[in-house]
Structure formats: C-alpha cells, structure tokens
Amino acid sequence: MAVERKNFRRFTYAEYMEYLKPYLTKVKFSQVHVHGTWKPTIADYRKATDKIKIIQAMWRFHAITQNWGDIAQHATIDPDGYIWEGRSLLQAPASAVGYNDSDDDRIHPFMFEMIGNFDVGAEKLEGAQLATAVKLTSSIAALWKLPESQIKFHREMNPGKTCPGSGVSKPAFLELVRDWREVEMSPTDANKIIAQWLSPAWFAAATKAERDEIHRLANELRKASGQL
C-alpha cells in the first residue's frame, strides 16, 4: 500500500516559480495537461475549514482507491489561486491513458488540476484561480520551450470526458495564455512603479477609499509580475 501523505505544501504563484527552478535541469516536461477536478467542487473547498483535507482526500482516492501510487497531478490550483504540491515532478502523472509517458527517463507531461466543476451550468473558472492557471500554463510552456500545440485539455486525450469542464473554452484559455506572455512584467519594474508613484500617492490620499484603491492597484502590479 502507498505510504500516506500527511502534508502538502501550498504556494503562491511566485513561490511555485522558485520551487520549479531546480527542476529545469532534472526533468523535461513534454506537454502541459490541464484538468478540472469535477469533484471536489469549489463549494466543497469553500465549506472545508481545513483546506489541506481536500487535497488529502484526493490523494487517498488516487493513491489508494485508484491504486495510482500517489496523487495524480503535479499541482492543484485552488479557488483562491494558490498552488498545492502534488506528486513528485520527477514522476510521470496519472493524467490520461496513453499520454502519461510513464517510463523513468524523466521526460513526461506536467499535469495540473483546478478544483471545481466547470461544466456548463455548474461553477465558473474565474478570478484568481483562472489567473494562476493561465500563468502556470504559460510559465511551464516557456520554461520548457513547449509550443502551444503541446498544451492539452484532458478531453482532447479522452473524448469521453468534458474535463477541464464543458464551460472552459480552450481557444479562450489559450488566448489568455498568449496575452499573459505579452503583458508579463518584471518584479523590478513593478516594484519601481509602486515605490516611486503609488507609495507617495497612498500617503497623499485624502480618504481610506483612495488608499484602498491604490493598494489594490499595487497588488495588481505584483500579480502581473508574478509576486502574488
């Protein structure tokens, strides 16, 4: 029986980018596989008081019930846009039969799950969760020099599935991935704008509403530069 995973680390997007760096010379990702969990749902996640239990429940289903040895995915994106650690990046995923490249040569797809039921009429992939999914897809493709054709939705590999959800348009998702690459900002430039212009404006603001708006704009710059 697989050894039970007690803990899964949670990362911001920026933290996960740092986590990935040592693996650039250790593994070659051949594709990006995009999945939605269907179950657990966003509602399940919101109701959970201890969020890690949602990830641990997926691990138990994948590793023990399905006998896949570990959680299927390399990463899980929660509704708040955080990235949860999954199986070792050095191991092939349990993504789709015939597409996992399960030998031990450390050449295989990168697979991530997005928590939620994204079929039409159910829940929506939006906000921080969508932003992280787009940024992560773009970054994996850029770091491992993958063409857009190697970004795969689960339903492309298994026509019996709607995954990541019938409400998620692949053309629209890829357009966001392309747009993100075009607008990506360096942390140095973002912090310069914050320090030289937004910070003085915050101190000069006459009302709390003005300060809150300046703070929001600063965080948008941090997000665009991968710091949040």
N, C-alpha and C positions, 0 to 999 in steps of 0.2 A: 504494500500500500504506500502511496506517496506520503512524504513527510508533510504534516500540516504547516501551512504558512501562517504565522501568528500576526505578522505586521507587514503592511505595505506602505511605503513612503509616499507622501503627497508633495507634489512640486508645483510651483508657479511655472509658467512657460519659460521665463528667463532661467530659473533654476534647472529646468529639464534640459535646456540647451547646454548648460555647463555639464550636466550629468552625461550628455551624449558625447562630449569631446573625446574622452579616452577611447571610445569605441570606433572612431573614424579609421583607426589602423588595425582594429581587431575583427571587424565584421564588414561584409559587403552586402548592403541591402539592395535587392534586385527589383523590388516593387514596393509600393505603398498600398496596403489593403485597408479599406475604410468600411467599418461595421457600425451598426447600431444595436444595442442590446435587446430591444423589444421588451424584455423583462430582465432586470428591474427597469421600471419606468422612472421618469422624472418625479412623479408623485411619490413613488416608493422612496426615492432618495430624499425628498423634502421631509417625509414623515419620520425618517430614521434619526434618532437622537445621536447615535454614534455612527458616523458615516462609514468608517472603516468596515463595519459589519456588512455593508452592501458589497464591498469588494471581496471580503472573506467568503460571503455566500456564493459569489460567482466562482471563486477558487474551488470551493467544495464541489459545486456542480460539475465544473470542468475536470478537475483532477481526480475526483472520486467517483461521482456518478457516471461521467462520460469516459473515465479512465484515460484522460489525456496527459496525465503526469504532472500537470501544472495548470495554472490559469491559461486560457488560450492565447490571450493578446499580450503584446509587449507593453501596452499602455492603455489606460482608461481615462477618458475625459469626462469629468462630472458636470452637472448643470451650472456650476459656478465657474467653470473654466479651468479648474485645477487638473493636473495630470497625475494619475496614480500609477505607481510602479506595477509592472506585470511580470511575465516570465522573463528569464534572462534574455538580453538582447543577442546573446551568442547562440541561442537556440532558435530553430525554426518555429513559427507559430502553428497553432491548430486553427487555420483560417478557413480553408476550403479544400476539399478532397481533390488531389491532383495539382494543387497550386502551392503547397507548403514548402516544397524543396527540402525535405526532411532529413537529408544526409548530414554528415557532421563537418562539411567543408566551410562552414560559416559564411555561406552565400545563400541568402534566403530573403523573403519579403519581410518588411516591417508592418506589423498589424496593430491597429488601434480600434478600440470600441468607444462609442459615445453613449452614455447612459440615457435611455429614453425609448419610447415607442413613437417613431417618426412616420408611421403610416398616415395617409390622408385621413383627416378627421380625428386624429389622436393628439399627440403632443407635437410641439414645434422645435426644430433645431434653430436656435437663435441666440442673440446676445453673446455673453462671454464664452459659452460653450461652442458656438459656431466660430467665433473669432479664434479660439485656441485650436480647433480642428483645422481651420484654414492655415493658420500659421505653422502648425506642426507638419501638415502635409507639405507645405511649401518648403519648409526647412529641411525635412528629410530628403525631398527630391533634389534640393540644391546641394546639400552636403554630400550626397552620394551620386550626384550628377545623373539623375534619372530623368528621362524625357516624360512629358505629360502622359504619353500613352501607357506608361507603367504605373499610373495611379488608377487603381481598380476598386470599384464598388463590389461588395460581396455578391450582389445579384448578377453581376456580369460573369462571375465564376460558377454560380449556381442559379440557373434561371427559375428554379422553384421558390426562390426567396425574393422578398422585396427589399431586403437589407441593403443599405442602412435605413431604409424606410421609403415607402412609395411617395411620401411628401418631400423627399430630398431629391432635387433635380441635379443630376451630375453636370450638365453643361453650366448651370448657375454656380455650382460649387467650384468647378474648375476656373470659371471667370473670376471668382473671388481669390482663388489661389494665384492667378496671374496678376490681379490687381494688387495683392499684398506684396508681391515681389517688386512691383513698380513703385510703391509708396514707402517701402521699408526705410526706416530712419535709424541712424546710428545712435547709441546711447549718449555719445559725446555731444552730438548736435542737439538732441532732445534736452539734455541737462543744461546746455548752454542757453537755450531759449528760456527754460524755466528760471535759471539763476539770473539772467540779465534783464528779462522782461516780465515774466509772470510773477516772480517773487516781489519785486518792487511794487507791482500793481496790487498784489494781495495786501501789502502793508498800507497802501494808499486807499484801499477800498473803503467806502463810506458805510456800507451795510454788510450784515452777515450773508445776505443773499449774493452779493457781489463776490465776497470771499469764497463762498461755496462754489460759485461758477468758475472762478479762477482755479480753485483746487481741482475741480472736475476736468478742466482743460489740461492742467498739468498731468493728471493721471492718464488722459487720452494720449498725450505725448509719450508717456512712459510705456503705455501699451504698444504704441506704434513702433517703439524702439526695442521691444522685447524685454522690458524690465518688469512688466507685470503680466 
